[in-house]
């Protein structure tokens, strides 16, 4: 099984991180304080930071690790 970071394009601006063949997850909070865990589709560079593309409420959104989601 694959483990590590794999780039999705030639620029190195999009990547996935696999652990034993599974994509990484991210846990975010909503405004009401509920914890939401989602699988990261891919990470994308954003200046000196990185955002994670996740699926939330049927839409794909790009979030930082400290983003507060709408309920």
C-alpha positions in Angstrom: 0.0 0.0 0.0 1.2 3.5 -0.7 2.2 5.9 2.0 3.5 9.4 1.5 2.8 12.6 -0.4 2.0 12.4 -4.1 1.8 15.4 -6.4 -1.2 15.7 -8.8 0.3 18.1 -11.3 3.6 19.2 -12.7 3.7 22.5 -10.7 3.6 20.9 -7.3 0.6 23.1 -6.3 -1.8 20.2 -5.7 -1.1 17.0 -3.7 -2.6 14.2 -1.7 -1.2 12.5 1.4 -1.8 8.8 1.7 -1.4 6.7 4.8 -1.5 3.0 4.0 -3.5 3.7 0.9 -6.1 6.0 2.5 -6.4 9.8 2.1 -6.0 12.0 5.1 -8.9 13.5 7.0 -9.5 16.9 8.5 -11.8 17.8 11.5 -13.4 21.2 11.4 -16.0 22.9 13.7 -19.3 24.5 12.8 -20.6 27.8 14.2 -22.7 25.8 16.7 -19.6 23.9 18.0 -20.3 20.6 16.2 -17.2 18.7 14.9 -17.2 17.6 11.3 -14.7 15.2 9.9 -14.2 15.0 6.1 -11.7 13.2 3.8 -9.4 15.6 2.0 -9.8 15.3 -1.8 -6.5 17.1 -2.3 -4.4 19.9 -0.8 -3.6 23.0 -2.8 -1.0 25.7 -2.2 -2.2 29.2 -1.3 0.7 31.5 -1.0 2.7 30.3 2.0 -0.2 28.2 3.3 -2.2 25.2 2.1 -5.9 24.7 1.8 -7.8 21.4 1.7 -10.5 20.7 -0.8 -13.4 18.8 1.0 -17.0 18.0 0.2 -19.5 19.6 2.5 -23.2 19.7 2.1 -22.9 18.4 -1.5 -20.4 21.0 -2.6 -16.7 21.0 -2.9 -15.1 23.8 -0.8 -11.6 24.9 -0.1 -10.8 25.4 3.6 -8.0 26.2 5.9 -7.4 24.0 8.9 -9.0 26.6 11.2 -12.1 27.4 9.1 -15.4 27.6 10.9 -18.1 26.0 8.8 -21.8 27.2 8.4 -24.4 24.9 10.0 
